[in-house]
């Protein structure tokens, strides 16, 4: 069993890696809160998938395969508290993995996609920008409500939860991290 009784699994999006602001600071917050950090990395993912449904499906399949492989040696039963923090495509992979494996885990979803809500996910905190070109914001709101998932929405923010106004973006990042702090 690990020295830490708490584990956080960080799952990126295709182009949004763990060293970008949202996931970087979420990891720091979780680490400072006593969580052991396990980063998942994606490789060989398809590009330019926004308007190609077959490539989206391929990306979801590959993401799930890679997360399953990279977590195959993790003994989740050795942890008292497990958190999955995912971004975009990573939210789908996290939701499916947690659902399929039966792990009792909290989930943090940054900019979830509609398919993320396909799994019977509980204990979830989600964040979305209402100017996110990857999401139908009304569908995301509806799905979150249907699933009983707390969804925080940021006005004018895109798929990176950024607006183009650096001070607003810093405020958005701080607000989301405070909500994560309260959640964990």
N, C-alpha and C positions, 0 to 999 in steps of 0.2 A: 504494500500500500504506500502511496505517496506520503511525503512529510506533511503536505498541505491536505486538509480535509475538504478543500474547495477547489473546483476546476472550472475554468472558463475556456470554451472553445471559440476561437475567432475565425469566422468564415467570410472571405472577401467576396466581392463581385468579380466580374470578368476584368474590368479595367480599374476597379477601385480596390487597391491592395491594403494590407494591414498597416502600411506606413503612411497612409493618408489620414487626414485629421480625425474623422469620426471614429474609425477603428483604432487608430493610434492612441487617442486619448481615452477611449473606452477601455482598451487594454491596460493603460496606465492606472485608470481608476480601479479596475478589477484587481490588478496586481497589488495596489496599495491597500485594497480591502482584504487581502489574504488569499486571493485566488492564484492557483498555479495556471499559467497561460499555455494553451496548446493552439498554435496557429496552423490552420489548414491552408495549403497553397494549391492553386489551380495551374495547370499547364496544358498547352495544346488546345485551348478552347477556340471555337469558331469565332470569326470576326464579323462585323457588320450584320449583326443578327436582328436589329431593331424591327425591320420590316419583313423578315423571313421566318415564318412560323416553323418551318422544318429545321432551320438552324437553331431556333430557340429551344425546340424539343431536344435536339442533339446536345446543346449546352447544358440543359437540365440533367440529361442522362449522364453526361461526362462528369458534371459537378458531383452528382450523387455517387458515382463510382469512385471518384477520387476522395471524397470525404469518407466513404466507407473503408477504403483501403488505408487511408492515413490514420483512421481512428481504430483500426482492427486490433491493436495491441493495448488500447486503453481499457482499464478495468474500472468501469464507471461505478460498480458496487463499492469500491473503496473510497468513494467520496460522499460526504454528507450533503454537499451542495454543488450542483452543476448548473452552469449558465452557458447557453449558446448565443453568441452575438453574431448576427449575419448582416450582410449588406447586399441588397438587390438579389441577384441569382443565389447568393449565399443564404438568403432567407428561405428559399425553396428547399435547398439542400438540407438546411438545418431542420426545418419543419418535417420533412420526409424522414430524415434520419431519426429524429426524436420519436416520431410516430411509429416507425417500423421497428425500432429497437426497444420501445417501451421504457425508455429512460425517463425518470421524473426529473425534469429540468425546467428552469426558467429560460425564456427566450427573449432576446432583444432583436427586433427587426428594424433595420434602417432601410427605408425605401423599399418595402416589400412589393413584390409583383402579385398580380391577381392569383396566379397559381399557388402562391404561398398559403393562401387560405383554404386550399383543398384538403388539408390534413387536419385531424382533430387536435388542434393545438390548444393547450391551456397554459395559463400563467405567462402571458405574452405582453410585452410592452412594444409598441410600434411607433415609428416616426416617418412622416412623409411630407414632401413639399407640394403645395398645390399647383406649382408650375412644372411638375415633373413630366417630361415628355415620354417617359417609359411607362407611365401609369395613367389609367383612367381614374382620376381622383374620385369621381362619384361612385365608381364600382368598388374602389378600395374602401371608401367610407362605408358603403353598404355591406361589404364582406366583413369588415371589422365589427360592425354592429351585429350582424348575423351570428358571428362567432363569439361575441362577448369580449372582444379584444380592445384594450385601451389604445387608441390611436391619437397621437399628437400631430397636428398639422401646422406647417410653417408657411406663412403667406409669402408668395413670390419666390419660393425656393425650388430649385431644380432637383435632379436625381442625385446630386452630391450634397443636398441640403444647403446649397449656396444660392445667393441672390444677385451677386455681383457687387454688393455693398459690403466691404470688408468688416466694418463695425457691426452691421446687422448679422453677418455670418458668424462672427465671434460670439455675439449674443445668442444666436441659435444654437451654436455648439455648446455654450455654457448651459443654456436652458435644458438641452437634451441630456447632458451629463448629470445635471442635478436630478433630473427625473430618473435616470438610471441609478444614481446613488440611492435615491429613496426606494427604488424597486428591489435592489439587491439587499 
